[in-house]
Amino acid sequence: MNAILQLPTPASARHRFEKFRSSLPLSVAQARRGFGGYIMFDFGTEQSRDAITNEPQYDWHLWVSMCDWDLYKGESRILWRRESDNALAGAILGQLAGERLLDVEHDSQDDCFVFVFSGGYRLNLDPDFYDYDASDDLFMLFEHNKHDCLSYSPGKHFYQAA
């Protein structure tokens, strides 16, 4: 049995999250399915190309990982973490390219996040304590040219990781 340990959020980690929020609205360069139920978003403008893969690198990269997530358009859920059809997931996530991330809401009481996009899209992130535990990261946020990332888990809250 795991207990949630409440740790103070380092000021530098909170600052990184606020820096990201203050840069909104940001254009969605691409949104795609990762491994399993993970999803990834690139925001902003292209900054460089990866030296190995030649993939474009953008201002911000968001990797949604160990959580329950649901993507809504209006009031309809159009995709969720347990969606097994990769082609469908790719097509739906592809619709977000060109939209803008307008806001990120965080409810610190239940550790939920809502990413609000133009076009009526909304991405909800919730901890999933059936499959994961409090130390698992809901997401990792990478800023271009930084050598660490901002992570969030219910047990650790915001923290910077190498």
Phi and psi in radians as a Rosetta constraint file:
Dihedral C 1 N 2 CA 2 C 2 CIRCULARHARMONIC -1.812 0.35
Dihedral N 2 CA 2 C 2 N 3 CIRCULARHARMONIC 2.452 0.35
Dihedral C 2 N 3 CA 3 C 3 CIRCULARHARMONIC -1.896 0.35
Dihedral N 3 CA 3 C 3 N 4 CIRCULARHARMONIC 2.512 0.35
Dihedral C 3 N 4 CA 4 C 4 CIRCULARHARMONIC -1.426 0.35
Dihedral N 4 CA 4 C 4 N 5 CIRCULARHARMONIC 2.140 0.35
Dihedral C 4 N 5 CA 5 C 5 CIRCULARHARMONIC -1.725 0.35
Dihedral N 5 CA 5 C 5 N 6 CIRCULARHARMONIC 2.139 0.35
Dihedral C 5 N 6 CA 6 C 6 CIRCULARHARMONIC -1.520 0.35
Dihedral N 6 CA 6 C 6 N 7 CIRCULARHARMONIC 1.944 0.35
Dihedral C 6 N 7 CA 7 C 7 CIRCULARHARMONIC -1.852 0.35
Dihedral N 7 CA 7 C 7 N 8 CIRCULARHARMONIC 2.577 0.35
Dihedral C 7 N 8 CA 8 C 8 CIRCULARHARMONIC -1.191 0.35
Dihedral N 8 CA 8 C 8 N 9 CIRCULARHARMONIC 2.502 0.35
Dihedral C 8 N 9 CA 9 C 9 CIRCULARHARMONIC -1.398 0.35
Dihedral N 9 CA 9 C 9 N 10 CIRCULARHARMONIC 2.157 0.35
Dihedral C 9 N 10 CA 10 C 10 CIRCULARHARMONIC -1.054 0.35
Dihedral N 10 CA 10 C 10 N 11 CIRCULARHARMONIC 2.491 0.35
Dihedral C 10 N 11 CA 11 C 11 CIRCULARHARMONIC -1.027 0.35
Dihedral N 11 CA 11 C 11 N 12 CIRCULARHARMONIC -0.635 0.35
Dihedral C 11 N 12 CA 12 C 12 CIRCULARHARMONIC -1.158 0.35
Dihedral N 12 CA 12 C 12 N 13 CIRCULARHARMONIC -0.625 0.35
Dihedral C 12 N 13 CA 13 C 13 CIRCULARHARMONIC -1.225 0.35
Dihedral N 13 CA 13 C 13 N 14 CIRCULARHARMONIC -0.789 0.35
Dihedral C 13 N 14 CA 14 C 14 CIRCULARHARMONIC -1.069 0.35
Dihedral N 14 CA 14 C 14 N 15 CIRCULARHARMONIC -0.680 0.35
Dihedral C 14 N 15 CA 15 C 15 CIRCULARHARMONIC -1.075 0.35
Dihedral N 15 CA 15 C 15 N 16 CIRCULARHARMONIC -0.720 0.35
Dihedral C 15 N 16 CA 16 C 16 CIRCULARHARMONIC -1.114 0.35
Dihedral N 16 CA 16 C 16 N 17 CIRCULARHARMONIC -0.722 0.35
Dihedral C 16 N 17 CA 17 C 17 CIRCULARHARMONIC -1.123 0.35
Dihedral N 17 CA 17 C 17 N 18 CIRCULARHARMONIC -0.755 0.35
Dihedral C 17 N 18 CA 18 C 18 CIRCULARHARMONIC -1.171 0.35
Dihedral N 18 CA 18 C 18 N 19 CIRCULARHARMONIC -0.599 0.35
Dihedral C 18 N 19 CA 19 C 19 CIRCULARHARMONIC -1.090 0.35
Dihedral N 19 CA 19 C 19 N 20 CIRCULARHARMONIC -0.769 0.35
Dihedral C 19 N 20 CA 20 C 20 CIRCULARHARMONIC -1.060 0.35
Dihedral N 20 CA 20 C 20 N 21 CIRCULARHARMONIC -0.845 0.35
Dihedral C 20 N 21 CA 21 C 21 CIRCULARHARMONIC -1.097 0.35
Dihedral N 21 CA 21 C 21 N 22 CIRCULARHARMONIC -0.623 0.35
Dihedral C 21 N 22 CA 22 C 22 CIRCULARHARMONIC -1.262 0.35
Dihedral N 22 CA 22 C 22 N 23 CIRCULARHARMONIC -0.298 0.35
Dihedral C 22 N 23 CA 23 C 23 CIRCULARHARMONIC -1.468 0.35
Dihedral N 23 CA 23 C 23 N 24 CIRCULARHARMONIC -0.080 0.35
Dihedral C 23 N 24 CA 24 C 24 CIRCULARHARMONIC -1.286 0.35
Dihedral N 24 CA 24 C 24 N 25 CIRCULARHARMONIC 2.600 0.35
Dihedral C 24 N 25 CA 25 C 25 CIRCULARHARMONIC -1.354 0.35
Dihedral N 25 CA 25 C 25 N 26 CIRCULARHARMONIC 2.592 0.35
Dihedral C 25 N 26 CA 26 C 26 CIRCULARHARMONIC -2.177 0.35
Dihedral N 26 CA 26 C 26 N 27 CIRCULARHARMONIC 2.431 0.35
Dihedral C 26 N 27 CA 27 C 27 CIRCULARHARMONIC -1.298 0.35
Dihedral N 27 CA 27 C 27 N 28 CIRCULARHARMONIC 2.554 0.35
Dihedral C 27 N 28 CA 28 C 28 CIRCULARHARMONIC -1.535 0.35
Dihedral N 28 CA 28 C 28 N 29 CIRCULARHARMONIC 1.931 0.35
Dihedral C 28 N 29 CA 29 C 29 CIRCULARHARMONIC -1.306 0.35
Dihedral N 29 CA 29 C 29 N 30 CIRCULARHARMONIC -0.745 0.35
Dihedral C 29 N 30 CA 30 C 30 CIRCULARHARMONIC -2.810 0.35
Dihedral N 30 CA 30 C 30 N 31 CIRCULARHARMONIC 2.649 0.35
Dihedral C 30 N 31 CA 31 C 31 CIRCULARHARMONIC -2.383 0.35
Dihedral N 31 CA 31 C 31 N 32 CIRCULARHARMONIC 2.346 0.35
Dihedral C 31 N 32 CA 32 C 32 CIRCULARHARMONIC -2.694 0.35
Dihedral N 32 CA 32 C 32 N 33 CIRCULARHARMONIC 2.867 0.35
Dihedral C 32 N 33 CA 33 C 33 CIRCULARHARMONIC -1.419 0.35
Dihedral N 33 CA 33 C 33 N 34 CIRCULARHARMONIC 2.403 0.35
Dihedral C 33 N 34 CA 34 C 34 CIRCULARHARMONIC -1.718 0.35
Dihedral N 34 CA 34 C 34 N 35 CIRCULARHARMONIC -2.593 0.35
Dihedral C 34 N 35 CA 35 C 35 CIRCULARHARMONIC -1.358 0.35
Dihedral N 35 CA 35 C 35 N 36 CIRCULARHARMONIC 2.515 0.35
Dihedral C 35 N 36 CA 36 C 36 CIRCULARHARMONIC 1.010 0.35
Dihedral N 36 CA 36 C 36 N 37 CIRCULARHARMONIC -2.222 0.35
Dihedral C 36 N 37 CA 37 C 37 CIRCULARHARMONIC -1.697 0.35
Dihedral N 37 CA 37 C 37 N 38 CIRCULARHARMONIC 0.220 0.35
Dihedral C 37 N 38 CA 38 C 38 CIRCULARHARMONIC -1.361 0.35
Dihedral N 38 CA 38 C 38 N 39 CIRCULARHARMONIC 2.612 0.35
Dihedral C 38 N 39 CA 39 C 39 CIRCULARHARMONIC -2.314 0.35
Dihedral N 39 CA 39 C 39 N 40 CIRCULARHARMONIC 2.700 0.35
Dihedral C 39 N 40 CA 40 C 40 CIRCULARHARMONIC -2.332 0.35
Dihedral N 40 CA 40 C 40 N 41 CIRCULARHARMONIC 2.544 0.35
Dihedral C 40 N 41 CA 41 C 41 CIRCULARHARMONIC -2.312 0.35
Dihedral N 41 CA 41 C 41 N 42 CIRCULARHARMONIC 2.486 0.35
Dihedral C 41 N 42 CA 42 C 42 CIRCULARHARMONIC -2.050 0.35
Dihedral N 42 CA 42 C 42 N 43 CIRCULARHARMONIC 2.320 0.35
Dihedral C 42 N 43 CA 43 C 43 CIRCULARHARMONIC -2.137 0.35
Dihedral N 43 CA 43 C 43 N 44 CIRCULARHARMONIC 2.588 0.35
Dihedral C 43 N 44 CA 44 C 44 CIRCULARHARMONIC 1.637 0.35
Dihedral N 44 CA 44 C 44 N 45 CIRCULARHARMONIC -2.612 0.35
Dihedral C 44 N 45 CA 45 C 45 CIRCULARHARMONIC -1.888 0.35
Dihedral N 45 CA 45 C 45 N 46 CIRCULARHARMONIC 2.740 0.35
Dihedral C 45 N 46 CA 46 C 46 CIRCULARHARMONIC -1.159 0.35
Dihedral N 46 CA 46 C 46 N 47 CIRCULARHARMONIC 2.290 0.35
Dihedral C 46 N 47 CA 47 C 47 CIRCULARHARMONIC -1.848 0.35
Dihedral N 47 CA 47 C 47 N 48 CIRCULARHARMONIC -0.609 0.35
Dihedral C 47 N 48 CA 48 C 48 CIRCULARHARMONIC -2.899 0.35
Dihedral N 48 CA 48 C 48 N 49 CIRCULARHARMONIC -3.046 0.35
Dihedral C 48 N 49 CA 49 C 49 CIRCULARHARMONIC -2.119 0.35
Dihedral N 49 CA 49 C 49 N 50 CIRCULARHARMONIC 2.506 0.35
Dihedral C 49 N 50 CA 50 C 50 CIRCULARHARMONIC -1.118 0.35
Dihedral N 50 CA 50 C 50 N 51 CIRCULARHARMONIC 2.336 0.35
Dihedral C 50 N 51 CA 51 C 51 CIRCULARHARMONIC -1.132 0.35
Dihedral N 51 CA 51 C 51 N 52 CIRCULARHARMONIC -0.471 0.35
Dihedral C 51 N 52 CA 52 C 52 CIRCULARHARMONIC -1.684 0.35
Dihedral N 52 CA 52 C 52 N 53 CIRCULARHARMONIC -0.880 0.35
Dihedral C 52 N 53 CA 53 C 53 CIRCULARHARMONIC -1.626 0.35
Dihedral N 53 CA 53 C 53 N 54 CIRCULARHARMONIC -0.263 0.35
Dihedral C 53 N 54 CA 54 C 54 CIRCULARHARMONIC 1.127 0.35
Dihedral N 54 CA 54 C 54 N 55 CIRCULARHARMONIC 0.271 0.35
Dihedral C 54 N 55 CA 55 C 55 CIRCULARHARMONIC -1.267 0.35
Dihedral N 55 CA 55 C 55 N 56 CIRCULARHARMONIC 2.488 0.35
Dihedral C 55 N 56 CA 56 C 56 CIRCULARHARMONIC -1.145 0.35
Dihedral N 56 CA 56 C 56 N 57 CIRCULARHARMONIC 2.531 0.35
Dihedral C 56 N 57 CA 57 C 57 CIRCULARHARMONIC -1.995 0.35
Dihedral N 57 CA 57 C 57 N 58 CIRCULARHARMONIC 2.292 0.35
Dihedral C 57 N 58 CA 58 C 58 CIRCULARHARMONIC -1.936 0.35
Dihedral N 58 CA 58 C 58 N 59 CIRCULARHARMONIC 3.115 0.35
Dihedral C 58 N 59 CA 59 C 59 CIRCULARHARMONIC -0.972 0.35
Dihedral N 59 CA 59 C 59 N 60 CIRCULARHARMONIC -0.787 0.35
Dihedral C 59 N 60 CA 60 C 60 CIRCULARHARMONIC -2.400 0.35
Dihedral N 60 CA 60 C 60 N 61 CIRCULARHARMONIC 2.524 0.35
Dihedral C 60 N 61 CA 61 C 61 CIRCULARHARMONIC -2.262 0.35
Dihedral N 61 CA 61 C 61 N 62 CIRCULARHARMONIC 2.197 0.35
Dihedral C 61 N 62 CA 62 C 62 CIRCULARHARMONIC -1.974 0.35
Dihedral N 62 CA 62 C 62 N 63 CIRCULARHARMONIC 2.202 0.35
Dihedral C 62 N 63 CA 63 C 63 CIRCULARHARMONIC -2.035 0.35
Dihedral N 63 CA 63 C 63 N 64 CIRCULARHARMONIC 1.910 0.35
Dihedral C 63 N 64 CA 64 C 64 CIRCULARHARMONIC -1.567 0.35
Dihedral N 64 CA 64 C 64 N 65 CIRCULARHARMONIC 2.151 0.35
Dihedral C 64 N 65 CA 65 C 65 CIRCULARHARMONIC -2.189 0.35
Dihedral N 65 CA 65 C 65 N 66 CIRCULARHARMONIC -1.669 0.35
Dihedral C 65 N 66 CA 66 C 66 CIRCULARHARMONIC -1.513 0.35
Dihedral N 66 CA 66 C 66 N 67 CIRCULARHARMONIC 1.177 0.35
Dihedral C 66 N 67 CA 67 C 67 CIRCULARHARMONIC -2.746 0.35
Dihedral N 67 CA 67 C 67 N 68 CIRCULARHARMONIC 2.975 0.35
Dihedral C 67 N 68 CA 68 C 68 CIRCULARHARMONIC -1.494 0.35
Dihedral N 68 CA 68 C 68 N 69 CIRCULARHARMONIC 2.315 0.35
Dihedral C 68 N 69 CA 69 C 69 CIRCULARHARMONIC -2.353 0.35
Dihedral N 69 CA 69 C 69 N 70 CIRCULARHARMONIC 2.608 0.35
Dihedral C 69 N 70 CA 70 C 70 CIRCULARHARMONIC -2.380 0.35
Dihedral N 70 CA 70 C 70 N 71 CIRCULARHARMONIC 2.329 0.35
Dihedral C 70 N 71 CA 71 C 71 CIRCULARHARMONIC -1.856 0.35
Dihedral N 71 CA 71 C 71 N 72 CIRCULARHARMONIC 2.190 0.35
Dihedral C 71 N 72 CA 72 C 72 CIRCULARHARMONIC -1.996 0.35
Dihedral N 72 CA 72 C 72 N 73 CIRCULARHARMONIC 2.612 0.35
Dihedral C 72 N 73 CA 73 C 73 CIRCULARHARMONIC -2.172 0.35
Dihedral N 73 CA 73 C 73 N 74 CIRCULARHARMONIC 1.991 0.35
Dihedral C 73 N 74 CA 74 C 74 CIRCULARHARMONIC 1.136 0.35
Dihedral N 74 CA 74 C 74 N 75 CIRCULARHARMONIC -2.246 0.35
Dihedral C 74 N 75 CA 75 C 75 CIRCULARHARMONIC -1.706 0.35
Dihedral N 75 CA 75 C 75 N 76 CIRCULARHARMONIC 0.037 0.35
Dihedral C 75 N 76 CA 76 C 76 CIRCULARHARMONIC -1.740 0.35
Dihedral N 76 CA 76 C 76 N 77 CIRCULARHARMONIC 2.239 0.35
Dihedral C 76 N 77 CA 77 C 77 CIRCULARHARMONIC -1.332 0.35
Dihedral N 77 CA 77 C 77 N 78 CIRCULARHARMONIC 2.116 0.35
Dihedral C 77 N 78 CA 78 C 78 CIRCULARHARMONIC -1.881 0.35
Dihedral N 78 CA 78 C 78 N 79 CIRCULARHARMONIC -0.236 0.35
Dihedral C 78 N 79 CA 79 C 79 CIRCULARHARMONIC -2.807 0.35
Dihedral N 79 CA 79 C 79 N 80 CIRCULARHARMONIC 2.601 0.35
Dihedral C 79 N 80 CA 80 C 80 CIRCULARHARMONIC -2.559 0.35
Dihedral N 80 CA 80 C 80 N 81 CIRCULARHARMONIC 2.922 0.35
Dihedral C 80 N 81 CA 81 C 81 CIRCULARHARMONIC -0.975 0.35
Dihedral N 81 CA 81 C 81 N 82 CIRCULARHARMONIC -0.674 0.35
Dihedral C 81 N 82 CA 82 C 82 CIRCULARHARMONIC -1.500 0.35
Dihedral N 82 CA 82 C 82 N 83 CIRCULARHARMONIC 0.149 0.35
Dihedral C 82 N 83 CA 83 C 83 CIRCULARHARMONIC -1.082 0.35
Dihedral N 83 CA 83 C 83 N 84 CIRCULARHARMONIC 2.135 0.35
Dihedral C 83 N 84 CA 84 C 84 CIRCULARHARMONIC -1.608 0.35
Dihedral N 84 CA 84 C 84 N 85 CIRCULARHARMONIC -0.245 0.35
Dihedral C 84 N 85 CA 85 C 85 CIRCULARHARMONIC -1.535 0.35
Dihedral N 85 CA 85 C 85 N 86 CIRCULARHARMONIC 1.778 0.35
Dihedral C 85 N 86 CA 86 C 86 CIRCULARHARMONIC -1.087 0.35
Dihedral N 86 CA 86 C 86 N 87 CIRCULARHARMONIC -0.652 0.35
Dihedral C 86 N 87 CA 87 C 87 CIRCULARHARMONIC -1.124 0.35
Dihedral N 87 CA 87 C 87 N 88 CIRCULARHARMONIC -0.769 0.35
Dihedral C 87 N 88 CA 88 C 88 CIRCULARHARMONIC -1.097 0.35
Dihedral N 88 CA 88 C 88 N 89 CIRCULARHARMONIC -0.805 0.35
Dihedral C 88 N 89 CA 89 C 89 CIRCULARHARMONIC -1.041 0.35
Dihedral N 89 CA 89 C 89 N 90 CIRCULARHARMONIC -0.767 0.35
Dihedral C 89 N 90 CA 90 C 90 CIRCULARHARMONIC -1.086 0.35
Dihedral N 90 CA 90 C 90 N 91 CIRCULARHARMONIC -0.736 0.35
Dihedral C 90 N 91 CA 91 C 91 CIRCULARHARMONIC -1.144 0.35
Dihedral N 91 CA 91 C 91 N 92 CIRCULARHARMONIC -0.742 0.35
Dihedral C 91 N 92 CA 92 C 92 CIRCULARHARMONIC -1.188 0.35
Dihedral N 92 CA 92 C 92 N 93 CIRCULARHARMONIC -0.809 0.35
Dihedral C 92 N 93 CA 93 C 93 CIRCULARHARMONIC -1.106 0.35
Dihedral N 93 CA 93 C 93 N 94 CIRCULARHARMONIC -0.596 0.35
Dihedral C 93 N 94 CA 94 C 94 CIRCULARHARMONIC -1.058 0.35
Dihedral N 94 CA 94 C 94 N 95 CIRCULARHARMONIC -0.438 0.35
Dihedral C 94 N 95 CA 95 C 95 CIRCULARHARMONIC -1.130 0.35
Dihedral N 95 CA 95 C 95 N 96 CIRCULARHARMONIC -0.375 0.35
Dihedral C 95 N 96 CA 96 C 96 CIRCULARHARMONIC -1.355 0.35
Dihedral N 96 CA 96 C 96 N 97 CIRCULARHARMONIC -0.339 0.35
Dihedral C 96 N 97 CA 97 C 97 CIRCULARHARMONIC -1.024 0.35
Dihedral N 97 CA 97 C 97 N 98 CIRCULARHARMONIC 2.246 0.35
Dihedral C 97 N 98 CA 98 C 98 CIRCULARHARMONIC 1.636 0.35
Dihedral N 98 CA 98 C 98 N 99 CIRCULARHARMONIC -0.307 0.35
Dihedral C 98 N 99 CA 99 C 99 CIRCULARHARMONIC -1.313 0.35
Dihedral N 99 CA 99 C 99 N 100 CIRCULARHARMONIC 3.097 0.35
Dihedral C 99 N 100 CA 100 C 100 CIRCULARHARMONIC -2.170 0.35
Dihedral N 100 CA 100 C 100 N 101 CIRCULARHARMONIC 2.424 0.35
Dihedral C 100 N 101 CA 101 C 101 CIRCULARHARMONIC -1.405 0.35
Dihedral N 101 CA 101 C 101 N 102 CIRCULARHARMONIC 2.069 0.35
Dihedral C 101 N 102 CA 102 C 102 CIRCULARHARMONIC -1.707 0.35
Dihedral N 102 CA 102 C 102 N 103 CIRCULARHARMONIC -0.608 0.35
Dihedral C 102 N 103 CA 103 C 103 CIRCULARHARMONIC -2.778 0.35
Dihedral N 103 CA 103 C 103 N 104 CIRCULARHARMONIC 2.718 0.35
Dihedral C 103 N 104 CA 104 C 104 CIRCULARHARMONIC -2.255 0.35
Dihedral N 104 CA 104 C 104 N 105 CIRCULARHARMONIC 2.036 0.35
Dihedral C 104 N 105 CA 105 C 105 CIRCULARHARMONIC -1.769 0.35
Dihedral N 105 CA 105 C 105 N 106 CIRCULARHARMONIC 2.443 0.35
Dihedral C 105 N 106 CA 106 C 106 CIRCULARHARMONIC -2.278 0.35
Dihedral N 106 CA 106 C 106 N 107 CIRCULARHARMONIC 2.157 0.35
Dihedral C 106 N 107 CA 107 C 107 CIRCULARHARMONIC -1.778 0.35
Dihedral N 107 CA 107 C 107 N 108 CIRCULARHARMONIC 1.791 0.35
Dihedral C 107 N 108 CA 108 C 108 CIRCULARHARMONIC -1.229 0.35
Dihedral N 108 CA 108 C 108 N 109 CIRCULARHARMONIC -0.284 0.35
Dihedral C 108 N 109 CA 109 C 109 CIRCULARHARMONIC -1.251 0.35
Dihedral N 109 CA 109 C 109 N 110 CIRCULARHARMONIC -0.689 0.35
Dihedral C 109 N 110 CA 110 C 110 CIRCULARHARMONIC -2.055 0.35
Dihedral N 110 CA 110 C 110 N 111 CIRCULARHARMONIC 0.170 0.35
Dihedral C 110 N 111 CA 111 C 111 CIRCULARHARMONIC 1.049 0.35
Dihedral N 111 CA 111 C 111 N 112 CIRCULARHARMONIC 0.591 0.35
Dihedral C 111 N 112 CA 112 C 112 CIRCULARHARMONIC -1.787 0.35
Dihedral N 112 CA 112 C 112 N 113 CIRCULARHARMONIC 2.629 0.35
Dihedral C 112 N 113 CA 113 C 113 CIRCULARHARMONIC -2.232 0.35
Dihedral N 113 CA 113 C 113 N 114 CIRCULARHARMONIC 2.563 0.35
Dihedral C 113 N 114 CA 114 C 114 CIRCULARHARMONIC -2.256 0.35
Dihedral N 114 CA 114 C 114 N 115 CIRCULARHARMONIC 2.112 0.35
Dihedral C 114 N 115 CA 115 C 115 CIRCULARHARMONIC -1.738 0.35
Dihedral N 115 CA 115 C 115 N 116 CIRCULARHARMONIC 2.063 0.35
Dihedral C 115 N 116 CA 116 C 116 CIRCULARHARMONIC -1.801 0.35
Dihedral N 116 CA 116 C 116 N 117 CIRCULARHARMONIC 2.160 0.35
Dihedral C 116 N 117 CA 117 C 117 CIRCULARHARMONIC -1.987 0.35
Dihedral N 117 CA 117 C 117 N 118 CIRCULARHARMONIC 2.786 0.35
Dihedral C 117 N 118 CA 118 C 118 CIRCULARHARMONIC -1.157 0.35
Dihedral N 118 CA 118 C 118 N 119 CIRCULARHARMONIC 2.956 0.35
Dihedral C 118 N 119 CA 119 C 119 CIRCULARHARMONIC 1.346 0.35
Dihedral N 119 CA 119 C 119 N 120 CIRCULARHARMONIC 0.135 0.35
Dihedral C 119 N 120 CA 120 C 120 CIRCULARHARMONIC 1.419 0.35
Dihedral N 120 CA 120 C 120 N 121 CIRCULARHARMONIC 0.238 0.35
Dihedral C 120 N 121 CA 121 C 121 CIRCULARHARMONIC -1.532 0.35
Dihedral N 121 CA 121 C 121 N 122 CIRCULARHARMONIC 2.558 0.35
Dihedral C 121 N 122 CA 122 C 122 CIRCULARHARMONIC -2.558 0.35
Dihedral N 122 CA 122 C 122 N 123 CIRCULARHARMONIC 2.272 0.35
Dihedral C 122 N 123 CA 123 C 123 CIRCULARHARMONIC -1.935 0.35
Dihedral N 123 CA 123 C 123 N 124 CIRCULARHARMONIC 2.069 0.35
Dihedral C 123 N 124 CA 124 C 124 CIRCULARHARMONIC -1.776 0.35
Dihedral N 124 CA 124 C 124 N 125 CIRCULARHARMONIC 2.294 0.35
Dihedral C 124 N 125 CA 125 C 125 CIRCULARHARMONIC -2.025 0.35
Dihedral N 125 CA 125 C 125 N 126 CIRCULARHARMONIC 2.222 0.35
Dihedral C 125 N 126 CA 126 C 126 CIRCULARHARMONIC -2.306 0.35
Dihedral N 126 CA 126 C 126 N 127 CIRCULARHARMONIC 2.468 0.35
Dihedral C 126 N 127 CA 127 C 127 CIRCULARHARMONIC -1.055 0.35
Dihedral N 127 CA 127 C 127 N 128 CIRCULARHARMONIC 2.529 0.35
Dihedral C 127 N 128 CA 128 C 128 CIRCULARHARMONIC -2.112 0.35
Dihedral N 128 CA 128 C 128 N 129 CIRCULARHARMONIC 1.619 0.35
Dihedral C 128 N 129 CA 129 C 129 CIRCULARHARMONIC -1.435 0.35
Dihedral N 129 CA 129 C 129 N 130 CIRCULARHARMONIC -0.005 0.35
Dihedral C 129 N 130 CA 130 C 130 CIRCULARHARMONIC -1.394 0.35
Dihedral N 130 CA 130 C 130 N 131 CIRCULARHARMONIC -0.695 0.35
Dihedral C 130 N 131 CA 131 C 131 CIRCULARHARMONIC -1.755 0.35
Dihedral N 131 CA 131 C 131 N 132 CIRCULARHARMONIC -0.410 0.35
Dihedral C 131 N 132 CA 132 C 132 CIRCULARHARMONIC -2.275 0.35
Dihedral N 132 CA 132 C 132 N 133 CIRCULARHARMONIC 3.054 0.35
Dihedral C 132 N 133 CA 133 C 133 CIRCULARHARMONIC -2.137 0.35
Dihedral N 133 CA 133 C 133 N 134 CIRCULARHARMONIC 3.137 0.35
Dihedral C 133 N 134 CA 134 C 134 CIRCULARHARMONIC -1.132 0.35
Dihedral N 134 CA 134 C 134 N 135 CIRCULARHARMONIC -0.340 0.35
Dihedral C 134 N 135 CA 135 C 135 CIRCULARHARMONIC -1.528 0.35
Dihedral N 135 CA 135 C 135 N 136 CIRCULARHARMONIC -0.131 0.35
Dihedral C 135 N 136 CA 136 C 136 CIRCULARHARMONIC -1.337 0.35
Dihedral N 136 CA 136 C 136 N 137 CIRCULARHARMONIC 2.420 0.35
Dihedral C 136 N 137 CA 137 C 137 CIRCULARHARMONIC -1.350 0.35
Dihedral N 137 CA 137 C 137 N 138 CIRCULARHARMONIC 2.292 0.35
Dihedral C 137 N 138 CA 138 C 138 CIRCULARHARMONIC -1.252 0.35
Dihedral N 138 CA 138 C 138 N 139 CIRCULARHARMONIC -0.688 0.35
Dihedral C 138 N 139 CA 139 C 139 CIRCULARHARMONIC -2.711 0.35
Dihedral N 139 CA 139 C 139 N 140 CIRCULARHARMONIC 2.852 0.35
Dihedral C 139 N 140 CA 140 C 140 CIRCULARHARMONIC -2.239 0.35
Dihedral N 140 CA 140 C 140 N 141 CIRCULARHARMONIC 2.341 0.35
Dihedral C 140 N 141 CA 141 C 141 CIRCULARHARMONIC -2.085 0.35
Dihedral N 141 CA 141 C 141 N 142 CIRCULARHARMONIC 2.113 0.35
Dihedral C 141 N 142 CA 142 C 142 CIRCULARHARMONIC -1.894 0.35
Dihedral N 142 CA 142 C 142 N 143 CIRCULARHARMONIC 2.329 0.35
Dihedral C 142 N 143 CA 143 C 143 CIRCULARHARMONIC -1.812 0.35
Dihedral N 143 CA 143 C 143 N 144 CIRCULARHARMONIC 2.367 0.35
Dihedral C 143 N 144 CA 144 C 144 CIRCULARHARMONIC -0.975 0.35
Dihedral N 144 CA 144 C 144 N 145 CIRCULARHARMONIC 2.372 0.35
Dihedral C 144 N 145 CA 145 C 145 CIRCULARHARMONIC 1.208 0.35
Dihedral N 145 CA 145 C 145 N 146 CIRCULARHARMONIC 0.253 0.35
Dihedral C 145 N 146 CA 146 C 146 CIRCULARHARMONIC -1.771 0.35
Dihedral N 146 CA 146 C 146 N 147 CIRCULARHARMONIC 2.593 0.35
Dihedral C 146 N 147 CA 147 C 147 CIRCULARHARMONIC -1.778 0.35
Dihedral N 147 CA 147 C 147 N 148 CIRCULARHARMONIC 0.327 0.35
Dihedral C 147 N 148 CA 148 C 148 CIRCULARHARMONIC -2.518 0.35
Dihedral N 148 CA 148 C 148 N 149 CIRCULARHARMONIC 3.125 0.35
Dihedral C 148 N 149 CA 149 C 149 CIRCULARHARMONIC -2.355 0.35
Dihedral N 149 CA 149 C 149 N 150 CIRCULARHARMONIC 2.798 0.35
Dihedral C 149 N 150 CA 150 C 150 CIRCULARHARMONIC -1.637 0.35
Dihedral N 150 CA 150 C 150 N 151 CIRCULARHARMONIC 2.174 0.35
Dihedral C 150 N 151 CA 151 C 151 CIRCULARHARMONIC -2.082 0.35
Dihedral N 151 CA 151 C 151 N 152 CIRCULARHARMONIC 2.781 0.35
Dihedral C 151 N 152 CA 152 C 152 CIRCULARHARMONIC -2.422 0.35
Dihedral N 152 CA 152 C 152 N 153 CIRCULARHARMONIC 2.245 0.35
Dihedral C 152 N 153 CA 153 C 153 CIRCULARHARMONIC -2.374 0.35
Dihedral N 153 CA 153 C 153 N 154 CIRCULARHARMONIC 2.683 0.35
Dihedral C 153 N 154 CA 154 C 154 CIRCULARHARMONIC -1.039 0.35
Dihedral N 154 CA 154 C 154 N 155 CIRCULARHARMONIC -0.596 0.35
Dihedral C 154 N 155 CA 155 C 155 CIRCULARHARMONIC -1.393 0.35
Dihedral N 155 CA 155 C 155 N 156 CIRCULARHARMONIC -0.602 0.35
Dihedral C 155 N 156 CA 156 C 156 CIRCULARHARMONIC -1.801 0.35
Dihedral N 156 CA 156 C 156 N 157 CIRCULARHARMONIC -0.270 0.35
Dihedral C 156 N 157 CA 157 C 157 CIRCULARHARMONIC 1.076 0.35
Dihedral N 157 CA 157 C 157 N 158 CIRCULARHARMONIC -2.568 0.35
Dihedral C 157 N 158 CA 158 C 158 CIRCULARHARMONIC -1.291 0.35
Dihedral N 158 CA 158 C 158 N 159 CIRCULARHARMONIC 2.351 0.35
Dihedral C 158 N 159 CA 159 C 159 CIRCULARHARMONIC -2.715 0.35
Dihedral N 159 CA 159 C 159 N 160 CIRCULARHARMONIC 2.710 0.35
Dihedral C 159 N 160 CA 160 C 160 CIRCULARHARMONIC -1.697 0.35
Dihedral N 160 CA 160 C 160 N 161 CIRCULARHARMONIC 2.362 0.35
Dihedral C 160 N 161 CA 161 C 161 CIRCULARHARMONIC -2.224 0.35
Dihedral N 161 CA 161 C 161 N 162 CIRCULARHARMONIC 2.654 0.35
